[in-house]
Amino acid sequence: MKSIFPVIGIIFLSIVVFQAKAQDKIVIDDRTSVLNAEVETLLQKKFLEKNLFLTNSVDFREKCDYYFSTISKTERGYELKIEDCNNKELGSVFAGSNLESISNEEKAVIIFYNFWDIINNPNNSKTESSKSESTQADNEQNITADSDVAEHDSRYFFAPSALPLKERELYYNSLYFLLHDFQYGISDRFTIGMGTTIIGLPVYFTAKYSIPLQENSHLAFGNMLMLGTYGTDFFGNLAFGTYTYGDSHNNFSIGGGHLYFNPGDNTEQTSSAVGNISGIVRAAENFYFLTENYLFNFQSTEYAYRNTALPDGTFVYQEAEYEVNRNVWYGLTGIRFVRKNNELVSWQLGLTHMLIVNSDIPAPYNSSEWETYGFNEGTRMIAFPTFSFTRKFKL
């Protein structure tokens, strides 16, 4: 009988080679804006010396080829942490409180050696103070899955949160596959975008600048310019600001802005303050509840007419105009499914709902003597199903 030891040796060697190759890439989620192009270049060289490739994109078909590292800031200072593809923490360490004020070369050295120490000594690199703080946080939150970052935290159904896209991230959102929206991260704070329908009209352009206030607190300012025609020229502009509190999995946003809309063709211009309340809650690893709601009020000019019969049998035609208030609540509420095998893809299913509360027709036009042109007084509720598809690209 031939010896089985060479076979065992080959199998063992294959296992060793596979394990050595299993994780040969590392991605860094910088939640503090401590990294810049020079620091990333220096880190890339240092990681390559250890046969690790620093990258900004993830192929989720080979997710377990990556180390997932995070730089965040707490009250104690900057925390560096690494997780594997199953969101299991390999270790974390605090890197002081002045990481942002030192030179790029010093940043690269500190970040690299701390991350490399965690990789070489998983689960042993967390300091005692870090362990106690992490244990206390786990007891308070009783959630371990939230340590990773959601890939779809910059938007709800359509409304933006104050959380930004990262530099060179491209986000695609389609509503009913009729409206197509693209957003691109120029930097870790500045996002631009555009959208249009399947016929190319109307078209809009967006810009958003995000300001991190604290780890779970962000503020953003932006603008959406709308242009196009459907047989009648129109122009619209929405300037807005929004505040988001929470992490990338569980947060709420409150915002406000000013909407100006001119339908064109000498029809009436509209100007209104707009409020927005949105939020998302993680219910399971790949399942979320989310809602976005818009509140606005505007005045509308309506028309009434009457025919008055005179004693001689003739009629006198009269026409008048009057102002009414319209209060509108428009929203989308539903669920988000994130694909388990590719977290860059998600589907949103829900209900679009609109509540319109119109003021009463003013006297004397609310009498039986007058007829109105299509004005609906009182309250109306409209609801219909909605779905959207989203995908993020890391260029």
VEXZA-796656 format. One record per residue (C-alpha): x, y, z negated. Coordinates in pm, 1 decimal. Example, Ala and Ser with C-alpha at 12.3 -4.5 7.8 and 13.67 -1.06 7.14 Angstrom:
<rs>
          X          Y          Z
     1230.0     -450.0     -780.0
     1367.0     -106.0     -714.0
</rs>
This chain:
<rs>
          X          Y          Z
        0.0        0.0        0.0
      132.1      338.5       90.9
      198.0      578.7     -188.4
      -83.3      826.2     -249.8
      150.9     1081.2     -407.1
      221.7     1266.1      -75.5
     -152.2     1295.5      -20.2
     -203.9     1427.2     -372.5
       82.3     1667.7     -318.2
      -69.0     1799.2        4.4
     -408.0     1844.0     -165.0
     -248.3     2022.7     -459.2
      -45.3     2245.5     -228.2
     -359.3     2328.3      -27.7
     -541.3     2426.1     -345.6
     -252.4     2646.0     -454.7
     -230.9     2812.4     -113.6
     -609.5     2866.1     -107.0
     -608.7     3017.4     -454.1
     -314.5     3237.5     -369.2
     -498.4     3359.9      -63.2
     -837.3     3386.1     -233.3
     -798.9     3745.7     -341.4
     -562.3     3943.8     -122.8
     -751.1     4273.0      -99.4
     -847.8     4539.2     -349.6
    -1102.5     4820.2     -330.6
    -1110.4     5115.3     -568.5
    -1432.5     5291.6     -662.7
    -1311.7     5633.0     -780.1
    -1595.8     5791.4     -978.4
    -1378.2     6082.1    -1093.5
    -1228.9     6224.6     -769.2
     -881.2     6155.3     -909.7
     -765.1     5991.6     -587.1
     -665.3     6182.8     -276.5
     -508.3     6085.9       55.5
     -150.9     6103.8      -76.2
     -225.7     5894.5     -385.4
     -404.5     5633.3     -173.6
     -105.3     5613.7       61.9
      133.4     5563.1     -229.9
      -94.8     5299.5     -381.2
     -122.0     5120.8      -47.8
      258.8     5084.8      -30.3
      283.3     4957.9     -387.1
        2.1     4704.7     -346.2
      149.9     4577.9      -18.0
      470.9     4497.8     -206.2
      256.9     4258.5     -411.2
       80.6     4118.3     -101.0
     -238.2     4306.8     -181.4
     -410.6     4526.0       75.8
     -588.6     4840.7      -47.6
     -899.2     4901.8      160.4
    -1211.0     5122.1      156.6
    -1439.5     4868.0      324.7
    -1567.8     4526.8      219.5
    -1661.3     4233.0      440.2
    -1934.2     4082.7      223.1
    -1914.6     3755.8      412.9
    -1575.5     3710.6      241.2
    -1657.3     3900.6      -75.1
    -1440.4     3681.3     -297.3
    -1126.0     3786.4     -108.3
    -1145.5     4117.0     -297.4
    -1070.1     4262.6     -636.8
    -1326.6     4531.3     -722.1
    -1164.9     4805.9     -928.5
    -1315.6     5118.3    -1082.4
    -1177.9     5447.4    -1211.1
    -1423.7     5620.6    -1443.8
    -1406.9     5882.9    -1714.5
    -1543.0     5851.0    -2066.4
    -1509.2     6057.8    -2380.9
    -1186.7     5871.1    -2458.7
    -1030.6     5936.0    -2121.1
     -987.2     5761.9    -1786.8
    -1079.5     5394.5    -1781.9
     -940.4     5154.6    -1519.1
    -1133.7     4831.9    -1473.2
    -1129.7     4532.9    -1236.5
    -1405.2     4282.3    -1163.2
    -1418.7     3976.0     -941.4
    -1677.0     3905.8     -670.8
    -1922.8     3771.2     -931.0
    -1914.3     4097.4    -1130.1
    -1709.2     3927.2    -1400.5
    -1477.8     4174.2    -1569.5
    -1112.7     4071.1    -1549.2
     -996.2     4349.0    -1776.9
     -989.8     4721.9    -1842.1
     -752.6     4975.4    -1991.2
     -751.9     5343.9    -2074.8
     -499.1     5553.9    -1882.4
     -502.9     5870.0    -2091.5
     -710.8     6185.1    -2065.1
     -494.2     6398.2    -1832.4
     -477.5     6181.0    -1522.3
     -615.7     6461.1    -1306.3
     -343.7     6708.6    -1406.3
      -28.7     6505.5    -1331.6
      153.0     6476.3     -998.1
       35.5     6244.8     -721.9
      342.3     6022.5     -766.3
      271.2     5981.2    -1138.6
      -94.0     5907.2    -1071.9
       -3.2     5633.0     -824.6
      245.2     5474.1    -1066.0
        2.2     5475.4    -1361.1
     -294.3     5346.9    -1159.2
      -93.2     5077.5     -980.8
       81.9     4929.4    -1283.7
     -235.0     4926.6    -1492.6
     -432.3     4752.7    -1219.3
     -149.1     4509.5    -1151.3
     -124.9     4426.1    -1521.5
     -498.6     4343.0    -1526.8
     -460.0     4119.5    -1218.6
     -163.5     3935.4    -1371.3
     -320.6     3911.4    -1717.4
     -696.7     3888.1    -1668.0
     -907.6     3929.0    -1981.9
     -595.7     4012.6    -2182.9
     -531.6     4368.0    -2068.5
     -826.1     4526.4    -2248.8
     -711.1     4715.0    -2556.4
     -875.0     4656.1    -2892.6
    -1039.1     4996.9    -2889.6
    -1159.1     4933.5    -2536.5
    -1298.7     4595.5    -2641.1
    -1493.7     4739.2    -2931.0
    -1627.6     5021.9    -2716.1
    -1729.3     4778.1    -2441.8
    -1895.0     4546.3    -2692.4
    -2090.9     4832.9    -2841.8
    -2199.8     4948.1    -2495.7
    -2307.9     4594.5    -2403.7
    -2509.6     4566.6    -2722.5
    -2679.8     4899.0    -2658.5
    -2759.0     4832.5    -2294.1
    -2777.0     4451.4    -2288.1
    -2694.1     4473.9    -1919.4
    -2373.1     4347.4    -1761.6
    -2469.5     4361.2    -1395.8
    -2479.1     4740.5    -1393.2
    -2101.0     4762.1    -1412.7
    -2084.9     4742.9    -1034.4
    -2190.3     5024.1     -805.2
    -2498.8     5010.7     -583.9
    -2437.5     5063.7     -214.3
    -2768.8     5250.8     -166.8
    -2756.3     5509.7     -445.4
    -2741.4     5821.2     -225.8
    -3105.5     5796.5     -109.9
    -3444.7     5668.4     -215.7
    -3691.0     5600.7       69.3
    -3592.6     5922.4      241.9
    -3524.0     6183.5      -25.4
    -3157.8     6225.2     -122.7
    -3029.7     6183.1     -475.2
    -2746.5     6401.1     -603.8
    -2512.3     6100.6     -582.7
    -2282.1     6137.6     -281.0
    -2161.2     5904.4      -12.7
    -1790.3     5832.7      -33.1
    -1551.5     5967.2      228.3
    -1591.1     5789.3      565.9
    -1907.4     5606.7      464.4
    -2185.4     5605.9      726.1
    -2542.5     5543.2      610.9
    -2822.4     5446.5      849.5
    -3188.9     5464.8      749.3
    -3486.0     5379.9      970.0
    -3851.2     5436.9      878.9
    -4084.4     5204.3     1073.9
    -3796.1     5184.6     1324.5
    -3951.6     5504.2     1464.1
    -3751.6     5757.8     1264.7
    -3374.2     5711.4     1266.7
    -3153.1     5888.8     1012.9
    -2771.5     5895.2      988.7
    -2565.4     6033.2      699.4
    -2183.0     6053.1      694.0
    -1945.0     6125.2      407.7
    -1702.8     6396.1      516.8
    -1549.1     6379.1      169.6
    -1642.6     6225.3     -164.4
    -1865.2     6528.9     -225.2
    -1979.6     6658.0      113.6
    -2227.7     6469.6      334.6
    -2370.7     6569.2      671.1
    -2639.7     6397.2      875.0
    -2905.4     6408.6     1140.3
    -3223.0     6228.5     1235.8
    -3478.9     6200.2     1510.0
    -3761.9     5982.9     1642.3
    -3741.8     5717.9     1913.1
    -3826.2     5980.7     2177.4
    -3555.4     6217.6     2057.3
    -3790.0     6490.5     1933.7
    -3812.1     6651.9     1690.2
    -3457.3     6648.1     1555.1
    -3319.0     6758.7     1218.8
    -2975.9     6824.5     1071.5
    -2883.4     6790.5      704.8
    -2599.2     6881.9      472.0
    -2549.9     6798.8      102.6
    -2276.3     6896.8     -142.2
    -2260.7     6695.8     -465.3
    -2105.5     6811.2     -790.7
    -2032.6     6552.3    -1063.4
    -2111.8     6708.3    -1400.3
    -2050.7     6402.0    -1616.0
    -2023.5     6028.9    -1550.4
    -2402.0     5987.1    -1523.9
    -2496.7     6340.7    -1431.2
    -2478.8     6493.2    -1082.5
    -2599.6     6811.3     -916.2
    -2637.3     6864.0     -541.3
    -2732.6     7145.1     -305.2
    -2833.2     7098.9       55.0
    -3028.3     7207.4      357.5
    -3237.1     7043.4      630.0
    -3290.7     7226.2      959.4
    -3572.8     7094.7     1182.7
    -3603.2     7169.5     1554.9
    -3809.8     7025.0     1836.3
    -4126.7     7019.3     2037.4
    -4437.3     6810.6     2075.0
    -4597.5     7036.7     2336.5
    -4563.1     7326.4     2094.3
    -4227.0     7468.0     1985.6
    -4155.8     7468.6     1616.3
    -3881.7     7550.7     1370.2
    -3849.1     7448.7     1007.0
    -3594.8     7480.2      730.6
    -3578.8     7331.8      381.1
    -3314.7     7456.6      138.5
    -3300.4     7242.5     -175.5
    -3120.5     7157.3     -493.8
    -3150.1     6834.3     -692.5
    -3025.7     6694.9    -1022.7
    -2975.7     6320.4    -1079.2
    -2928.8     6154.5    -1415.3
    -2827.7     5791.4    -1449.9
    -2599.2     5539.0    -1283.1
    -2617.9     5408.6     -929.9
    -2868.0     5134.5    -1023.0
    -3103.4     5319.8    -1257.7
    -3159.0     5693.0    -1220.3
    -3410.9     5967.3    -1167.1
    -3387.0     6292.7     -973.5
    -3570.8     6619.9    -1003.8
    -3532.9     6890.5     -744.6
    -3679.1     7197.9     -587.6
    -3650.3     7396.7     -272.0
    -3807.1     7636.3      -29.0
    -3974.5     7526.5      293.0
    -4023.9     7756.9      590.0
    -4216.2     7624.3      888.9
    -4311.4     7797.8     1212.2
    -4519.5     7580.6     1447.7
    -4464.2     7820.7     1736.3
    -4702.0     7934.0     2010.0
    -4809.2     8230.3     1795.5
    -4962.8     8001.2     1531.5
    -4934.7     8068.8     1164.1
    -4603.2     8049.3      977.5
    -4588.5     7862.4      648.9
    -4367.1     7930.0      350.7
    -4383.8     7724.4       33.4
    -4192.6     7617.4     -274.1
    -4137.8     7239.0     -282.0
    -4077.7     7016.6     -583.4
    -3939.7     6663.4     -577.8
    -3940.6     6388.0     -841.0
    -3778.8     6054.5     -752.4
    -3643.0     5754.2     -934.7
    -3520.1     5396.2     -908.9
    -3506.7     5110.4    -1161.0
    -3319.4     4784.8    -1118.7
    -3549.7     4490.3    -1193.9
    -3315.3     4209.2    -1087.2
    -2975.9     4168.7     -924.4
    -3107.3     4234.2     -572.8
    -3445.2     4389.4     -650.1
    -3546.4     4747.3     -737.8
    -3855.4     4959.1     -796.0
    -3835.0     5309.8     -649.6
    -4050.8     5613.0     -587.4
    -4014.5     5958.8     -437.9
    -4272.7     6234.3     -463.6
    -4308.5     6582.9     -316.0
    -4529.2     6857.6     -454.0
    -4601.2     7175.9     -265.0
    -4865.8     7443.6     -228.3
    -4936.0     7674.1       61.1
    -5200.5     7910.4      189.2
    -5385.0     7844.8      511.7
    -5591.9     8079.0      725.4
    -5925.9     7924.9      823.2
    -6207.2     8048.1     1044.5
    -6586.6     8059.8     1011.5
    -6860.7     8160.6     1252.4
    -7236.3     8212.1     1263.6
    -7514.1     8293.4     1508.6
    -7777.1     8529.3     1369.7
    -8115.7     8535.9     1537.6
    -8261.6     8884.0     1589.4
    -8635.7     8967.3     1600.4
    -8621.0     9019.6     1977.3
    -8503.0     8659.2     2026.3
    -8141.0     8738.0     2095.5
    -7844.2     8613.5     1892.6
    -7547.7     8792.7     1741.8
    -7226.6     8583.3     1722.8
    -6992.6     8661.9     1432.5
    -6650.5     8514.4     1350.2
    -6442.8     8567.7     1035.9
    -6122.6     8437.7      880.7
    -6039.6     8362.2      517.9
    -5754.6     8225.3      308.2
    -5760.2     7892.1      122.0
    -5503.5     7716.8      -97.4
    -5384.4     7364.5      -26.7
    -5208.4     7165.1     -301.3
    -5036.1     6855.5     -166.6
    -4879.1     6556.2     -340.4
    -4695.6     6335.3      -91.2
    -4504.5     6026.5     -197.9
    -4362.8     5684.8     -118.6
    -4361.2     5413.1     -384.6
    -4248.5     5054.2     -354.1
    -3963.7     4807.3     -384.1
    -3612.5     4766.1     -246.4
    -3457.7     4430.6     -156.5
    -3080.1     4419.9     -121.7
    -2947.7     4129.6       82.6
    -2766.3     3887.0     -142.8
    -2506.0     3787.9      114.8
    -2448.8     4144.2      235.9
    -2508.2     4422.3      -15.5
    -2467.6     4687.7      253.9
    -2812.7     4599.2      392.4
    -3147.0     4665.4      224.9
    -3519.6     4672.4      300.8
    -3776.7     4902.8      142.3
    -4144.9     4806.7      132.4
    -4416.1     5019.7      -21.3
    -4706.4     5255.4       10.5
    -4715.2     5606.6      149.3
    -4971.6     5816.3      -36.0
    -5094.7     6172.8        6.2
    -5331.9     6362.9     -219.0
    -5465.6     6693.1      -82.4
    -5656.6     6927.5     -310.5
    -5816.8     7216.8     -122.9
    -5965.8     7522.1     -282.2
    -6331.1     7605.7     -230.0
    -6442.9     7812.2       65.9
    -6478.6     8167.2      -64.9
    -6807.5     8355.5      -55.5
    -6989.7     8446.1      159.2
    -6856.6     8176.7      397.6
    -6961.5     7885.3      175.1
    -7329.3     7940.3      252.8
    -7543.8     7749.8      500.1
    -7541.3     8050.5      729.4
    -7174.5     8001.3      818.0
    -6999.2     7712.6      991.6
    -6628.2     7643.2      945.0
    -6373.3     7517.0     1195.9
    -6277.9     7175.0     1059.8
    -6193.0     7283.8      704.1
    -6228.4     7007.2      444.3
    -6280.2     7141.7       98.4
    -6234.5     6938.7     -217.6
    -5998.7     6643.2     -264.5
    -5880.0     6382.4      -16.8
    -5657.3     6077.7      -70.4
    -5471.8     5903.9      211.4
    -5264.8     5585.9      175.0
    -5101.5     5343.3      417.4
    -4818.0     5086.2      404.5
    -4460.2     5180.4      479.0
    -4131.0     5001.5      530.9
    -3775.4     5104.3      605.8
    -3439.2     4945.2      679.6
    -3101.6     5074.4      560.7
    -2740.9     4980.2      619.7
    -2412.6     5129.7      505.9
    -2095.1     5119.8      713.4
    -1753.0     5177.9      556.5
    -1533.0     5315.1      831.5
</rs>
